[in-house]
Amino acid sequence: MNKIFNIGVSAELSPIEMRYVRVTNIAAWISIAFMSGWTLIAVFMMHNTFAILLNLLGVLLFGTVLLLNQLKKNTIAPIAYYASAIIQLAIHLYLYGYESGVHLVCFVLILVSYATIPRKKRFLSTILAVVSLLYWTSINVYSSEFPVRYPLLDSHAHFTINAVLIFGCSLLFLLNMSQSIDQAEYNLLLEKEKSDNLLHKTLPENIADRLKKSPDIIADNYESVSVLFADIVGFTKLSEQLAPSVLVQQLNEIFTVFDELVEKYELEKIKTIGDAYMVSSGVPKKIEDHAKKLGLFALEIIDFLESRNASSRQKLHLRIGIHTGPVIAGVIGTKKFSYDLWGDTVNTASRMESHGSSGKIQVSEAFRKQTRDIFEFEKRKRIEVKGKGKMQTYFLISIK
């Protein structure tokens, strides 16, 4: 059934255009069935050769609509349908008169004019609908003046059959059109879910929800968060020795584990830059123990990489830096959204990493103060930090 309704439907059409083509096909097939039914009545009940030929002409005219869709003449097909219906209506009125009830087709044409012509051509749909209404009105006003060239044996029965068939076909058309609209809305819902899922993978969930509700700029101040930078030592040199596929596979394996640990400790992955990994704690969801959670995360990713090195040919080591302080967080971009952090805290955390040592977690005094009752630290000599001067830093060693 779907195959005959999808005549002329191709991948090059938009989903909306596909729906209009499909609805036009449905209208044409229903009209063909209607004319075929009257052909059978003319053969077995009326025994009228002229009536048989007339109804077969209707089958041919509505079949032309399907042919036009098949030939990709999608804009002409609905108009051809309307013209075919008007031609059949005029001929039947001329031959059988008002008593045949064929003028009821005008109501179907009003419905079809809006259902088969795209919204961007709504002016044309309105014109056809108005013409149909005026046609029906004039038929009723001048019904007594219509001469009957082929008197019907039972005009009441003929009228009843026409009424039943026309309204039955209209109901069938509405049901199919409703099904088509339901399918279109379902497909739209699926696409929306895909879009929402992609947005939630790109941005934090509550930020994504805010962005969907309002396109305004999102920028928030946070008084105290913890920020971590992790970098794989010597990875740039290693990348020159590995095939691109192997390089990407190894990075993906490592960062996938990092992502799982981010979920475990309720952190927020900000971004990856090459072989560098940036994570925050306490943003966008404010939490009191943000420093503790980020420290536990740092210790666990160090343990993971050491465990991996035991069974891997390529020995990789992390250099990690952490700092705690205020930040500004927000969304930038209009086509490719990015949730990012700004402020001196971010810069200091980056310096903790870049001035650190392989296999070590270097942290600031601010981070140590917040977590000194939880972790063991190794005090370092004061080091010169670019842009910051002399700073007291520590290596995070383990949980107390």
FIMAR-450880 format. One record per residue (C-alpha): residue number from 1; residue in one letter; x, y, z negated. Coordinates in pm, whole numbers, plus 32768, in hexadecimal, padded with zeros to 4 digits. Layout:
seq=NUM, type=A, X=X, Y=Y, Z=Z
...
//
This chain:
seq=1, type=M, X=8000, Y=8000, Z=8000
seq=2, type=N, X=8117, Y=80F3, Z=7FA6
seq=3, type=K, X=81BC, Y=80B2, Z=80F7
seq=4, type=I, X=8092, Y=812C, Z=81C4
seq=5, type=F, X=8068, Y=825C, Z=80E3
seq=6, type=N, X=81DC, Y=82B3, Z=8103
seq=7, type=I, X=81DE, Y=82DE, Z=827E
seq=8, type=G, X=82CD, Y=83FD, Z=82CA
seq=9, type=V, X=8350, Y=840F, Z=8165
seq=10, type=S, X=84CC, Y=8423, Z=8170
seq=11, type=A, X=85EB, Y=8472, Z=8086
seq=12, type=E, X=862B, Y=85BD, Z=8136
seq=13, type=L, X=84E2, Y=8644, Z=80AC
seq=14, type=S, X=84C5, Y=86DA, Z=7F53
seq=15, type=P, X=83E9, Y=8620, Z=7E54
seq=16, type=I, X=82DA, Y=8729, Z=7E80
seq=17, type=E, X=82E1, Y=8709, Z=7FFD
seq=18, type=M, X=82D0, Y=858E, Z=7FDA
seq=19, type=R, X=8196, Y=85AE, Z=7F09
seq=20, type=Y, X=80E5, Y=8687, Z=8009
seq=21, type=V, X=8141, Y=8599, Z=8125
seq=22, type=R, X=80C5, Y=8472, Z=8057
seq=23, type=V, X=7F7B, Y=8520, Z=8004
seq=24, type=T, X=7F46, Y=8577, Z=8174
seq=25, type=N, X=7F7C, Y=8407, Z=81CA
seq=26, type=I, X=7E80, Y=83A0, Z=80C3
seq=27, type=A, X=7D7C, Y=8491, Z=8150
seq=28, type=A, X=7DBC, Y=8411, Z=82B1
seq=29, type=W, X=7D9D, Y=82A1, Z=824F
seq=30, type=I, X=7C5A, Y=82E1, Z=818F
seq=31, type=S, X=7BCA, Y=8398, Z=82BD
seq=32, type=I, X=7C34, Y=827A, Z=83A2
seq=33, type=A, X=7B86, Y=8188, Z=82B8
seq=34, type=F, X=7A4F, Y=8266, Z=82BC
seq=35, type=M, X=7A43, Y=8276, Z=8439
seq=36, type=S, X=7A8D, Y=8101, Z=8452
seq=37, type=G, X=7967, Y=80BC, Z=836B
seq=38, type=W, X=787E, Y=8180, Z=844E
seq=39, type=T, X=790E, Y=80CC, Z=857B
seq=40, type=L, X=78A8, Y=7F80, Z=84E0
seq=41, type=I, X=774E, Y=800C, Z=848F
seq=42, type=A, X=772C, Y=807F, Z=85FA
seq=43, type=V, X=7794, Y=7F26, Z=8677
seq=44, type=F, X=76BE, Y=7E48, Z=859A
seq=45, type=M, X=7598, Y=7F25, Z=853A
seq=46, type=M, X=756D, Y=8040, Z=8633
seq=47, type=H, X=75E3, Y=7F84, Z=876B
seq=48, type=N, X=7640, Y=80D5, Z=87FC
seq=49, type=T, X=776E, Y=80DB, Z=88E3
seq=50, type=F, X=7788, Y=8256, Z=88DA
seq=51, type=A, X=778D, Y=8257, Z=875D
seq=52, type=I, X=789C, Y=814A, Z=8761
seq=53, type=L, X=7978, Y=821B, Z=8848
seq=54, type=L, X=7938, Y=8357, Z=877F
seq=55, type=N, X=79A9, Y=82B3, Z=863B
seq=56, type=L, X=7AD5, Y=8216, Z=86E4
seq=57, type=L, X=7B34, Y=8373, Z=8757
seq=58, type=G, X=7B31, Y=83DA, Z=85E8
seq=59, type=V, X=7C18, Y=82B5, Z=8592
seq=60, type=L, X=7D02, Y=8328, Z=86A8
seq=61, type=L, X=7D01, Y=8493, Z=8635
seq=62, type=F, X=7D52, Y=843F, Z=84CB
seq=63, type=G, X=7E55, Y=8344, Z=8541
seq=64, type=T, X=7F01, Y=8469, Z=85EE
seq=65, type=V, X=7F34, Y=8506, Z=8496
seq=66, type=L, X=7FFA, Y=83D4, Z=8427
seq=67, type=L, X=80C2, Y=83E0, Z=856A
seq=68, type=L, X=811D, Y=854C, Z=852E
seq=69, type=N, X=819F, Y=84F7, Z=83D3
seq=70, type=Q, X=8262, Y=83D4, Z=8465
seq=71, type=L, X=8300, Y=84C9, Z=855F
seq=72, type=K, X=835F, Y=85B1, Z=8439
seq=73, type=K, X=8260, Y=86B8, Z=84A4
seq=74, type=N, X=81F8, Y=86DD, Z=8339
seq=75, type=T, X=8183, Y=8845, Z=8357
seq=76, type=I, X=809F, Y=87F9, Z=8480
seq=77, type=A, X=8006, Y=86B6, Z=83F7
seq=78, type=P, X=7F1B, Y=875A, Z=82F3
seq=79, type=I, X=7E9A, Y=8854, Z=83F5
seq=80, type=A, X=7E67, Y=8735, Z=84EC
seq=81, type=Y, X=7D9E, Y=8681, Z=83E1
seq=82, type=Y, X=7CC3, Y=87B2, Z=83A8
seq=83, type=A, X=7C91, Y=87E4, Z=8520
seq=84, type=S, X=7C39, Y=8674, Z=854F
seq=85, type=A, X=7B33, Y=8687, Z=843C
seq=86, type=I, X=7A9B, Y=87C6, Z=84CC
seq=87, type=I, X=7A8A, Y=872C, Z=8629
seq=88, type=Q, X=79DC, Y=85F6, Z=85A6
seq=89, type=L, X=78ED, Y=86C8, Z=84D6
seq=90, type=A, X=7890, Y=87A6, Z=85FF
seq=91, type=I, X=7857, Y=867B, Z=86E5
seq=92, type=H, X=777F, Y=85C0, Z=85E8
seq=93, type=L, X=76B0, Y=86F7, Z=859E
seq=94, type=Y, X=7680, Y=8732, Z=8712
seq=95, type=L, X=760C, Y=85CF, Z=8751
seq=96, type=Y, X=7555, Y=8568, Z=8614
seq=97, type=G, X=74F1, Y=86B2, Z=8574
seq=98, type=Y, X=74DE, Y=8726, Z=840B
seq=99, type=E, X=7424, Y=85F1, Z=8393
seq=100, type=S, X=7559, Y=8518, Z=83C2
seq=101, type=G, X=75F5, Y=85B2, Z=8287
seq=102, type=V, X=7746, Y=85CF, Z=8330
seq=103, type=H, X=7763, Y=873C, Z=82C0
seq=104, type=L, X=77BC, Y=86BD, Z=8164
seq=105, type=V, X=791B, Y=868C, Z=81EF
seq=106, type=C, X=794E, Y=8803, Z=81BD
seq=107, type=F, X=7977, Y=87CB, Z=8045
seq=108, type=V, X=7A85, Y=86C8, Z=808B
seq=109, type=L, X=7B38, Y=87BF, Z=816F
seq=110, type=I, X=7B43, Y=88C4, Z=805A
seq=111, type=L, X=7BEB, Y=87C5, Z=7F78
seq=112, type=V, X=7CD9, Y=8746, Z=8085
seq=113, type=S, X=7D42, Y=88A5, Z=80F2
seq=114, type=Y, X=7DDE, Y=88E2, Z=7F9B
seq=115, type=A, X=7E5D, Y=8780, Z=7F61
seq=116, type=T, X=7F1E, Y=8750, Z=80A6
seq=117, type=I, X=7FB6, Y=88A8, Z=80EA
seq=118, type=P, X=80E1, Y=8912, Z=8012
seq=119, type=R, X=80BC, Y=8A26, Z=7F11
seq=120, type=K, X=81A0, Y=8B12, Z=7FD4
seq=121, type=K, X=8096, Y=8B0F, Z=80E8
seq=122, type=R, X=7F77, Y=8B40, Z=7FF8
seq=123, type=F, X=7EF1, Y=8C60, Z=80CA
seq=124, type=L, X=7EB2, Y=8B6A, Z=81E7
seq=125, type=S, X=7E08, Y=8A78, Z=80F5
seq=126, type=T, X=7D20, Y=8B8D, Z=807F
seq=127, type=I, X=7CC6, Y=8BED, Z=81E5
seq=128, type=L, X=7C6E, Y=8A83, Z=823A
seq=129, type=A, X=7BA4, Y=8A5E, Z=80FA
seq=130, type=V, X=7AE2, Y=8BA0, Z=8141
seq=131, type=V, X=7AA1, Y=8B30, Z=82A7
seq=132, type=S, X=7A1D, Y=89E3, Z=8225
seq=133, type=L, X=7936, Y=8A91, Z=812E
seq=134, type=L, X=78B3, Y=8B83, Z=8235
seq=135, type=Y, X=7884, Y=8A60, Z=8326
seq=136, type=W, X=77B5, Y=89A3, Z=8224
seq=137, type=T, X=76EA, Y=8ADD, Z=81D3
seq=138, type=S, X=769B, Y=8B26, Z=8340
seq=139, type=I, X=7638, Y=89BA, Z=837D
seq=140, type=N, X=753E, Y=89CD, Z=825E
seq=141, type=V, X=74B8, Y=8B21, Z=82C6
seq=142, type=Y, X=7484, Y=8ABC, Z=8432
seq=143, type=S, X=7435, Y=894C, Z=83F7
seq=144, type=S, X=72D7, Y=896D, Z=8489
seq=145, type=E, X=7367, Y=89EA, Z=85D1
seq=146, type=F, X=7443, Y=88B9, Z=860D
seq=147, type=P, X=73A7, Y=87E7, Z=8724
seq=148, type=V, X=73C3, Y=866D, Z=86FB
seq=149, type=R, X=7447, Y=85D8, Z=883F
seq=150, type=Y, X=745C, Y=8475, Z=87B6
seq=151, type=P, X=733E, Y=8448, Z=86BB
seq=152, type=L, X=7394, Y=835D, Z=859C
seq=153, type=L, X=72AE, Y=8236, Z=8559
seq=154, type=D, X=72C0, Y=8279, Z=83E4
seq=155, type=S, X=7350, Y=83D2, Z=839E
seq=156, type=H, X=7321, Y=83AB, Z=8225
seq=157, type=A, X=73EE, Y=8269, Z=8220
seq=158, type=H, X=74F4, Y=8307, Z=8303
seq=159, type=F, X=7511, Y=8436, Z=821E
seq=160, type=T, X=752C, Y=8356, Z=80E9
seq=161, type=I, X=763C, Y=827D, Z=8185
seq=162, type=N, X=7700, Y=83B2, Z=81ED
seq=163, type=A, X=76DC, Y=844D, Z=8093
seq=164, type=V, X=774C, Y=830E, Z=7FE4
seq=165, type=L, X=7872, Y=82DA, Z=80CF
seq=166, type=I, X=78E4, Y=8446, Z=80C4
seq=167, type=F, X=78D5, Y=8466, Z=7F49
seq=168, type=G, X=7966, Y=8309, Z=7F1F
seq=169, type=C, X=7A8A, Y=8368, Z=8000
seq=170, type=S, X=7AB1, Y=84AF, Z=7F40
seq=171, type=L, X=7AC2, Y=83F2, Z=7DF9
seq=172, type=L, X=7BC2, Y=8301, Z=7E88
seq=173, type=F, X=7C8C, Y=8426, Z=7F0A
seq=174, type=L, X=7C80, Y=84D4, Z=7DB7
seq=175, type=L, X=7CED, Y=8396, Z=7D05
seq=176, type=N, X=7E16, Y=8367, Z=7DEE
seq=177, type=M, X=7E70, Y=84D6, Z=7DD8
seq=178, type=S, X=7E5A, Y=84C6, Z=7C5D
seq=179, type=Q, X=7F3D, Y=8397, Z=7C5D
seq=180, type=S, X=8032, Y=844F, Z=7D3D
seq=181, type=I, X=8032, Y=857C, Z=7C53
seq=182, type=D, X=805D, Y=849A, Z=7B22
seq=183, type=Q, X=8188, Y=83F6, Z=7BC8
seq=184, type=A, X=821C, Y=854A, Z=7C1F
seq=185, type=E, X=81EF, Y=85C0, Z=7AB8
seq=186, type=Y, X=8287, Y=847C, Z=7A36
seq=187, type=N, X=83B6, Y=84AA, Z=7B1A
seq=188, type=L, X=83D1, Y=8611, Z=7AA4
seq=189, type=L, X=83C9, Y=859A, Z=793A
seq=190, type=L, X=84DF, Y=84A0, Z=7983
seq=191, type=E, X=85B2, Y=85B1, Z=7A21
seq=192, type=K, X=8571, Y=8692, Z=78F6
seq=193, type=E, X=85DF, Y=857D, Z=780A
seq=194, type=K, X=871D, Y=854D, Z=78D7
seq=195, type=S, X=875C, Y=86C4, Z=78CE
seq=196, type=D, X=871C, Y=86D2, Z=7756
seq=197, type=N, X=8800, Y=85A8, Z=7718
seq=198, type=L, X=8914, Y=8648, Z=77E6
seq=199, type=L, X=88E7, Y=8791, Z=772D
seq=200, type=H, X=88F8, Y=86DF, Z=75DC
seq=201, type=K, X=8A37, Y=862D, Z=764A
seq=202, type=T, X=8ACF, Y=877A, Z=76B1
seq=203, type=L, X=8A5D, Y=8848, Z=7585
seq=204, type=P, X=8A0E, Y=8804, Z=7417
seq=205, type=E, X=88A4, Y=8794, Z=73EE
seq=206, type=N, X=8821, Y=88C3, Z=7332
seq=207, type=I, X=88DA, Y=89AF, Z=741E
seq=208, type=A, X=8843, Y=88FC, Z=754C
seq=209, type=D, X=86E7, Y=891E, Z=74B2
seq=210, type=R, X=871D, Y=8A92, Z=7477
seq=211, type=L, X=8796, Y=8AC0, Z=75DA
seq=212, type=K, X=8661, Y=8A10, Z=7668
seq=213, type=K, X=857A, Y=8AF0, Z=759D
seq=214, type=S, X=862F, Y=8C33, Z=75EE
seq=215, type=P, X=8736, Y=8C85, Z=76F6
seq=216, type=D, X=87C5, Y=8D9C, Z=761C
seq=217, type=I, X=8934, Y=8DA3, Z=75BD
seq=218, type=I, X=8984, Y=8CB2, Z=74A1
seq=219, type=A, X=8A93, Y=8D34, Z=73B4
seq=220, type=D, X=8AA9, Y=8CE1, Z=7240
seq=221, type=N, X=8B95, Y=8D3E, Z=7127
seq=222, type=Y, X=8C14, Y=8C30, Z=703A
seq=223, type=E, X=8CC8, Y=8C95, Z=6EFC
seq=224, type=S, X=8D7A, Y=8B4D, Z=6EC3
seq=225, type=V, X=8DB9, Y=8A2D, Z=6FB3
seq=226, type=S, X=8ED9, Y=8945, Z=6FFB
seq=227, type=V, X=8F78, Y=8921, Z=7153
seq=228, type=L, X=905D, Y=880B, Z=71D0
seq=229, type=F, X=913A, Y=87F4, Z=7302
seq=230, type=A, X=91D5, Y=86A6, Z=7363
seq=231, type=D, X=92D4, Y=8679, Z=7478
seq=232, type=I, X=9372, Y=8539, Z=74FD
seq=233, type=V, X=94EB, Y=856A, Z=74E6
seq=234, type=G, X=95AA, Y=8532, Z=762A
seq=235, type=F, X=9472, Y=84E6, Z=76F1
seq=236, type=T, X=94CF, Y=85D8, Z=7809
seq=237, type=K, X=9613, Y=851E, Z=7847
seq=238, type=L, X=9561, Y=83D0, Z=782D
seq=239, type=S, X=9460, Y=8441, Z=792D
seq=240, type=E, X=9575, Y=845D, Z=7A31
seq=241, type=Q, X=95BF, Y=82EA, Z=7A05
seq=242, type=L, X=945A, Y=8265, Z=7A0C
seq=243, type=A, X=9363, Y=823B, Z=7B29
seq=244, type=P, X=9245, Y=8337, Z=7B14
seq=245, type=S, X=9142, Y=8226, Z=7AD0
seq=246, type=V, X=9214, Y=8196, Z=79B2
seq=247, type=L, X=924E, Y=82F0, Z=7922
seq=248, type=V, X=90DB, Y=8347, Z=7920
seq=249, type=Q, X=907F, Y=81F0, Z=7898
seq=250, type=Q, X=916D, Y=8214, Z=7771
seq=251, type=L, X=90F2, Y=8373, Z=7720
seq=252, type=N, X=8F8B, Y=82FB, Z=7737
seq=253, type=E, X=8FCD, Y=81D7, Z=764A
seq=254, type=I, X=9070, Y=82B9, Z=7549
seq=255, type=F, X=8F75, Y=83D6, Z=755C
seq=256, type=T, X=8E4F, Y=82E4, Z=7556
seq=257, type=V, X=8EC3, Y=826C, Z=73FF
seq=258, type=F, X=8EF1, Y=83D7, Z=7395
seq=259, type=D, X=8D8B, Y=8422, Z=7405
seq=260, type=E, X=8D08, Y=82FE, Z=7336
seq=261, type=L, X=8DBF, Y=8380, Z=7203
seq=262, type=V, X=8D34, Y=84DD, Z=7242
seq=263, type=E, X=8BD8, Y=8445, Z=7229
seq=264, type=K, X=8C39, Y=8382, Z=70F2
seq=265, type=Y, X=8CAE, Y=84B8, Z=7033
seq=266, type=E, X=8B9B, Y=859F, Z=70C0
seq=267, type=L, X=8C96, Y=8683, Z=7169
seq=268, type=E, X=8C76, Y=8745, Z=72AE
seq=269, type=K, X=8D56, Y=8701, Z=73D6
seq=270, type=I, X=8D9B, Y=8851, Z=7479
seq=271, type=K, X=8E65, Y=87ED, Z=75AA
seq=272, type=T, X=8F88, Y=872E, Z=763D
seq=273, type=I, X=909A, Y=87DF, Z=76FE
seq=274, type=G, X=916C, Y=86DE, Z=77B1
seq=275, type=D, X=91F3, Y=8601, Z=769A
seq=276, type=A, X=9190, Y=86F9, Z=7588
seq=277, type=Y, X=9059, Y=86C3, Z=74B2
seq=278, type=M, X=8FA5, Y=87D4, Z=73EC
seq=279, type=V, X=8EAE, Y=878A, Z=72D3
seq=280, type=S, X=8DF9, Y=8863, Z=71D6
seq=281, type=S, X=8D4C, Y=8818, Z=708E
seq=282, type=G, X=8C3D, Y=88F3, Z=6FF7
seq=283, type=V, X=8BC5, Y=897B, Z=7144
seq=284, type=P, X=8ABA, Y=8996, Z=71CA
seq=285, type=K, X=8A2A, Y=88DC, Z=709C
seq=286, type=K, X=8AAA, Y=897B, Z=6F5E
seq=287, type=I, X=8B2F, Y=8880, Z=6E5E
seq=288, type=E, X=8BE4, Y=88B6, Z=6D14
seq=289, type=D, X=8CE6, Y=879E, Z=6D38
seq=290, type=H, X=8D4E, Y=87F4, Z=6E9D
seq=291, type=A, X=8EC2, Y=87F0, Z=6E47
seq=292, type=K, X=8EAD, Y=8699, Z=6DA0
seq=293, type=K, X=8DFD, Y=85FD, Z=6ECD
seq=294, type=L, X=8EF6, Y=868C, Z=6FC2
seq=295, type=G, X=9018, Y=860F, Z=6EED
seq=296, type=L, X=8F87, Y=84AF, Z=6EE6
seq=297, type=F, X=8F5B, Y=84BF, Z=705E
seq=298, type=A, X=90C4, Y=8528, Z=7091
seq=299, type=L, X=914B, Y=840D, Z=6FB9
seq=300, type=E, X=9074, Y=830E, Z=706F
seq=301, type=I, X=90DD, Y=8373, Z=71CE
seq=302, type=I, X=924B, Y=835F, Z=7160
seq=303, type=D, X=920A, Y=81FF, Z=70DC
seq=304, type=F, X=9155, Y=819F, Z=721C
seq=305, type=L, X=9273, Y=820B, Z=72FD
seq=306, type=E, X=9376, Y=8157, Z=7224
seq=307, type=S, X=92A3, Y=801C, Z=7235
seq=308, type=R, X=9287, Y=8041, Z=73AD
seq=309, type=N, X=9400, Y=8070, Z=73D2
seq=310, type=A, X=943A, Y=7F1F, Z=732C
seq=311, type=S, X=939E, Y=7E6A, Z=7455
seq=312, type=S, X=93DF, Y=7F5F, Z=7572
seq=313, type=R, X=9508, Y=7F8C, Z=765C
seq=314, type=Q, X=94E1, Y=8105, Z=765A
seq=315, type=K, X=9526, Y=818F, Z=74FE
seq=316, type=L, X=945D, Y=82CB, Z=74C9
seq=317, type=H, X=946B, Y=83B9, Z=73A1
seq=318, type=L, X=938E, Y=84D9, Z=7336
seq=319, type=R, X=93ED, Y=8632, Z=72BF
seq=320, type=I, X=92CC, Y=86C4, Z=71F7
seq=321, type=G, X=9289, Y=881C, Z=7167
seq=322, type=I, X=916D, Y=888C, Z=707F
seq=323, type=H, X=9105, Y=89DC, Z=6FF2
seq=324, type=T, X=8FD5, Y=8A59, Z=6F2F
seq=325, type=G, X=8F36, Y=8BB0, Z=6F4C
seq=326, type=P, X=8E29, Y=8C85, Z=6FF5
seq=327, type=V, X=8DD0, Y=8C65, Z=7167
seq=328, type=I, X=8CDD, Y=8CE6, Z=726B
seq=329, type=A, X=8C2B, Y=8BD0, Z=732A
seq=330, type=G, X=8B55, Y=8BEF, Z=745F
seq=331, type=V, X=8AFC, Y=8B81, Z=75BE
seq=332, type=I, X=8BA9, Y=8C0F, Z=76F0
seq=333, type=G, X=8B5F, Y=8BDC, Z=7860
seq=334, type=T, X=8A22, Y=8BDC, Z=7931
seq=335, type=K, X=8A57, Y=8AB3, Z=7A1A
seq=336, type=K, X=8B3C, Y=89DA, Z=7946
seq=337, type=F, X=8AEE, Y=8A13, Z=77D8
seq=338, type=S, X=8C01, Y=89F8, Z=76D7
seq=339, type=Y, X=8BE8, Y=8A0C, Z=755C
seq=340, type=D, X=8D26, Y=8AA7, Z=74D5
seq=341, type=L, X=8DC6, Y=8B49, Z=73A3
seq=342, type=W, X=8E85, Y=8C8F, Z=7389
seq=343, type=G, X=8F4E, Y=8D3F, Z=727F
seq=344, type=D, X=9094, Y=8D35, Z=71BF
seq=345, type=T, X=9035, Y=8BE6, Z=7122
seq=346, type=V, X=9038, Y=8B40, Z=7279
seq=347, type=N, X=9187, Y=8BDC, Z=72D2
seq=348, type=T, X=9221, Y=8B74, Z=7186
seq=349, type=A, X=91A5, Y=8A0D, Z=71A8
seq=350, type=S, X=9243, Y=8A03, Z=7302
seq=351, type=R, X=938A, Y=8A85, Z=7271
seq=352, type=M, X=937F, Y=897A, Z=7160
seq=353, type=E, X=9378, Y=8875, Z=7275
seq=354, type=S, X=947B, Y=8910, Z=735D
seq=355, type=H, X=9572, Y=894D, Z=723E
seq=356, type=G, X=9537, Y=87F7, Z=71A6
seq=357, type=S, X=95ED, Y=86AB, Z=71C1
seq=358, type=S, X=95A5, Y=8569, Z=7279
seq=359, type=G, X=94CB, Y=847B, Z=71B4
seq=360, type=K, X=9480, Y=8586, Z=70AF
seq=361, type=I, X=934F, Y=8655, Z=7048
seq=362, type=Q, X=93C1, Y=87B8, Z=6FFE
seq=363, type=V, X=92C8, Y=888D, Z=6F3C
seq=364, type=S, X=92B5, Y=89F1, Z=6EBB
seq=365, type=E, X=92AF, Y=8A6D, Z=6D56
seq=366, type=A, X=913D, Y=8ABF, Z=6D7B
seq=367, type=F, X=90EB, Y=8956, Z=6DD7
seq=368, type=R, X=91C2, Y=88CC, Z=6CBB
seq=369, type=K, X=9114, Y=89A6, Z=6BB8
seq=370, type=Q, X=8FC0, Y=891D, Z=6C1A
seq=371, type=T, X=902C, Y=87AF, Z=6C15
seq=372, type=R, X=9147, Y=8797, Z=6B16
seq=373, type=D, X=906E, Y=86C1, Z=6A30
seq=374, type=I, X=9026, Y=85CB, Z=6B4C
seq=375, type=F, X=916B, Y=85A1, Z=6C11
seq=376, type=E, X=92DF, Y=857A, Z=6BD4
seq=377, type=F, X=93BA, Y=8680, Z=6C7E
seq=378, type=E, X=952A, Y=86AB, Z=6CC7
seq=379, type=K, X=959F, Y=8812, Z=6CA6
seq=380, type=R, X=9678, Y=8893, Z=6DBF
seq=381, type=K, X=976F, Y=89AD, Z=6DC9
seq=382, type=R, X=96D4, Y=8AF0, Z=6E3D
seq=383, type=I, X=96D7, Y=8AF2, Z=6FBA
seq=384, type=E, X=96D3, Y=8C07, Z=70B9
seq=385, type=V, X=9587, Y=8BF8, Z=7171
seq=386, type=K, X=9562, Y=8CB3, Z=72B7
seq=387, type=G, X=9480, Y=8DDF, Z=7286
seq=388, type=K, X=945A, Y=8D99, Z=7110
seq=389, type=G, X=95B9, Y=8DC2, Z=707C
seq=390, type=K, X=962B, Y=8CE7, Z=6F5A
seq=391, type=M, X=9521, Y=8BF2, Z=6EE4
seq=392, type=Q, X=9511, Y=8AED, Z=6DD4
seq=393, type=T, X=9495, Y=89A6, Z=6E6B
seq=394, type=Y, X=9467, Y=8840, Z=6DF9
seq=395, type=F, X=9455, Y=86E3, Z=6E89
seq=396, type=L, X=9314, Y=862A, Z=6E33
seq=397, type=I, X=938C, Y=84D4, Z=6DBD
seq=398, type=S, X=9267, Y=8409, Z=6D3A
seq=399, type=I, X=9132, Y=83FC, Z=6C5D
seq=400, type=K, X=9179, Y=8419, Z=6AE9
//
